[in-house]
Amino acid sequence: VPVSLGRYDLLSKEYTEMVQVENARFASDLALDGESVWIAADQWLIEYDRTSWQIMNQIEIPGIRKFALHDDYVVVSRGEYLQKLPSYVQVYHRSSLELAYEIPEAAMPHTTESVIIDGARAYVGVNNGFEFGKEVGKVLVIDLETMQWTNTIDLGPEGKNPENLMLFGQKLVSLNNRSYDGSSISVIDLASTNVNTHSISDVQSLCGTSVLVGDYVLYQEFGETEVGKFDL
C-alpha cells in the first residue's frame, strides 16, 4: 500500500510511477488494449487512458483475481480469503461494464484464478486456492457467443490448484501448485480435451509466477531466486 501503476523504460532502465490506485491492498492482473491499460486491483477493475492516465472506466468487483478481454467482453475470475462470493466467474460488457453473464455460486462453489481466451471460448482455472487442503483442479469452458458454460475439464488429483493457463498451439497448458507439496504441469488437447499431467515433485509453491516462452514454461520456485524451465 499504496498500489501503483508504473512504466519501465527498457532503454534508459528508468521506472516512473504513473498513477496510484486508491483503496486497494494489492494488484493481481494487467492488460494492454489499444490506448487503454486495464488492471485488477483488490476489488476494482479499472481502465486507464495510456496517454493521460485518467480513469476511463471503473467497477467494484469484490475478489477479482484475473481477467481477459475479448471483443466487447471482460471475463473475470474471483476469490477472496475467508469470504464466500455469490459468483466466482463473471463476464462484463467492456464498454458499459454491465454484467452480461455469471455462473452462480450454487452451481460452481470454488474460487477461480487464471483466465485465457482462444477464439470465442474462455478457459477459467478453478483451484479453490483459498481453502488450504481443499484445493481442486478443473478448467471451465465458456462459450462467449452463446454465453453458456459448456464443459468442465478435470485435471485429476495431480492437477490440483491450477494457477496459470497458457496457450501452446492447439493445446492449453496449466501450471498447477497442487497442495503446496509439489507442483505439476497439465497439457490439455483442446480438440479432444484429453489431459496429460507431468509431475514436478521437487518444486514447492510456484505462486502463479510462470510464462510460456517458445516451447518452454519458465517458472519461479517459492523462496528461490532461480527460474526453472519445463520443455513442452
C-alpha positions in Angstrom: 0.0 0.0 0.0 -0.4 2.2 -1.9 -0.8 0.1 -5.1 0.7 2.0 -8.1 0.9 1.6 -11.8 4.2 2.4 -13.4 6.2 2.4 -16.6 9.7 1.0 -17.1 11.8 2.3 -20.0 13.9 -0.6 -21.4 16.5 1.7 -22.9 17.1 4.2 -20.1 16.3 1.5 -17.4 14.2 4.1 -15.5 11.0 3.4 -13.7 8.3 6.0 -13.5 5.2 5.8 -11.4 2.2 6.9 -13.4 -0.7 6.7 -11.0 -1.7 5.3 -7.6 -4.7 3.1 -7.1 -6.7 4.3 -4.1 -8.4 1.9 -1.7 -6.5 -1.2 -2.9 -4.3 -3.6 -0.9 -2.7 -5.2 -3.9 -3.0 -5.7 -7.7 -3.3 -9.0 -9.4 -3.5 -8.5 -13.2 -2.8 -6.0 -16.0 -3.6 -6.0 -19.8 -2.8 -3.5 -22.5 -5.6 -2.9 -25.1 -5.0 -0.2 -27.7 -4.8 3.1 -25.9 -6.1 1.6 -22.7 -4.5 -0.1 -19.7 -6.8 -2.4 -17.7 -5.9 -3.6 -14.2 -7.4 -5.7 -11.5 -6.6 -4.3 -8.1 -8.0 -5.8 -4.9 -11.7 -5.1 -5.5 -11.5 -2.9 -8.6 -11.5 -3.4 -12.4 -10.1 -0.2 -13.8 -9.5 1.1 -17.4 -6.9 3.9 -17.7 -6.1 6.1 -20.7 -2.4 5.3 -21.7 -1.7 8.9 -22.5 -3.4 10.9 -19.8 -3.6 8.1 -17.2 -7.1 9.2 -16.4 -9.6 6.6 -15.3 -11.9 5.8 -18.3 -14.0 3.1 -16.7 -14.2 1.5 -13.3 -16.3 -1.0 -11.4 -16.1 -2.6 -8.0 -15.8 -6.4 -8.2 -15.0 -7.9 -4.7 -12.5 -10.7 -5.0 -11.4 -10.0 -8.6 -8.3 -12.1 -9.4 -7.6 -12.2 -13.1 -9.4 -11.1 -16.3 -9.2 -11.5 -20.1 -10.5 -9.1 -22.8 -12.5 -10.4 -25.8 -14.4 -8.2 -28.3 -16.9 -6.3 -26.1 -16.4 -8.6 -23.1 -14.3 -8.9 -20.0 -14.1 -12.3 -18.4 -13.3 -12.2 -14.7 -12.2 -14.8 -12.1 -12.8 -14.2 -8.4 -11.8 -15.4 -5.0 -11.3 -13.9 -1.5 -9.8 -15.4 1.7 -12.4 -16.3 4.3 -15.2 -14.8 2.2 -17.9 -16.5 0.1 -18.9 -14.7 -3.1 -22.2 -15.1 -5.0 -20.3 -16.0 -8.1 -16.7 -16.9 -9.0 -16.9 -16.4 -12.7 -18.4 -13.3 -14.3 -18.5 -11.7 -17.8 -19.0 -8.0 -18.2 -19.6 -5.8 -21.2 -16.4 -4.0 -21.9 -17.9 -0.6 -22.9 -20.6 -0.3 -20.1 -19.1 -2.7 -17.5 -22.6 -4.1 -17.1 -22.9 -7.8 -16.1 -23.5 -10.0 -19.2 -23.2 -13.4 -17.6 -22.2 -15.2 -14.5 -22.0 -18.7 -13.0 -23.8 -18.7 -9.6 -22.0 -20.0 -6.5 -24.7 -22.7 -6.2 -23.6 -24.2 -9.5 -19.9 -23.7 -9.1 -18.8 -23.0 -5.5 -15.0 -22.8 -5.9 -12.7 -19.8 -6.3 -11.1 -19.3 -9.7 -7.8 -17.9 -10.9 -6.3 -17.8 -14.4 -8.4 -16.8 -17.4 -7.4 -17.2 -21.1 -9.4 -16.9 -24.3 -9.0 -18.9 -27.5 -11.4 -17.8 -30.3 -14.8 -17.4 -28.7 -14.1 -19.7 -25.8 -12.9 -18.6 -22.4 -11.0 -21.1 -20.2 -11.1 -20.4 -16.4 -8.9 -22.3 -13.9 -10.8 -23.5 -10.8 -8.5 -24.0 -7.9 -10.3 -23.4 -4.6 -7.0 -21.9 -3.6 -8.2 -20.0 -0.6 -9.2 -23.2 1.3 -5.9 -24.8 2.2 -6.0 -28.6 1.9 -9.2 -28.5 -0.1 -7.7 -27.4 -3.5 -9.4 -28.7 -6.7 -8.2 -28.9 -10.3 -10.6 -28.0 -13.0 -10.8 -25.8 -16.1 -14.2 -24.4 -17.1 -15.0 -23.8 -20.8 -17.4 -20.8 -21.5 -18.8 -20.1 -25.0 -18.7 -16.3 -25.3 -21.0 -16.3 -28.3 -23.9 -18.2 -26.6 -22.9 -17.1 -23.0 -23.0 -20.7 -21.8 -20.8 -22.8 -19.6 -20.3 -25.7 -22.0 -17.7 -28.0 -20.4 -15.6 -28.8 -17.4 -12.1 -30.3 -17.8 -10.9 -32.3 -14.8 -7.2 -32.1 -14.3 -7.2 -35.1 -11.9 -5.5 -35.5 -8.4 -2.1 -34.4 -9.7 -3.5 -31.3 -11.3 -5.0 -29.6 -8.3 -4.7 -25.8 -7.7 -4.2 -24.6 -11.3 -2.6 -21.1 -11.1 -1.7 -20.1 -14.7 -3.2 -21.1 -18.0 -1.1 -20.7 -21.2 -1.9 -21.4 -24.9 0.6 -23.6 -26.8 -0.6 -24.1 -30.3 -3.8 -26.3 -30.1 -3.0 -27.1 -26.5 -3.8 -25.5 -23.2 -1.0 -25.7 -20.6 -1.8 -25.4 -16.9 0.7 -24.8 -14.2 -0.6 -26.4 -11.0 0.5 -25.8 -7.5 -1.2 -29.0 -6.2 -1.4 -28.8 -2.4 1.8 -26.8 -1.8 3.8 -30.1 -1.5 4.9 -30.2 -5.1 3.7 -28.9 -8.5 2.7 -30.2 -11.9 2.1 -29.1 -15.5 -1.0 -30.3 -17.3 -1.2 -30.3 -21.1 -4.8 -30.2 -22.4 -5.6 -31.1 -26.1 -8.3 -28.5 -27.0 -9.8 -30.7 -29.7 -10.3 -33.8 -27.5 -9.9 -32.3 -24.0 -7.6 -35.2 -23.1 -5.2 -34.2 -20.3 -1.6 -35.3 -19.7 -0.2 -34.2 -16.4 3.6 -34.1 -15.6 4.7 -34.0 -12.0 7.4 -31.7 -10.8 7.5 -33.3 -7.4 10.6 -31.4 -6.0 9.2 -28.0 -6.7 7.4 -26.1 -4.0 4.7 -23.4 -4.3 5.1 -21.6 -7.6 2.7 -18.8 -6.6 1.4 -18.4 -10.2 4.7 -16.9 -11.4 5.2 -18.6 -14.8 5.2 -17.7 -18.5 5.3 -19.5 -21.8 8.4 -18.8 -23.9 8.6 -20.7 -27.2 8.4 -24.4 -26.3 9.2 -23.9 -22.6 7.3 -23.0 -19.4 9.5 -20.8 -17.2 8.6 -20.8 -13.6 9.8 -19.5 -10.2 10.1 -21.7 -7.2 8.8 -20.5 -3.9 11.6 -18.8 -1.9 14.1 -19.3 -4.6 15.9 -16.8 -6.9 16.4 -19.2 -9.8 14.0 -19.9 -12.7 13.1 -23.4 -13.7 12.4 -24.5 -17.3 10.0 -27.2 -18.4 10.3 -28.4 -22.0 6.8 -29.0 -23.6 
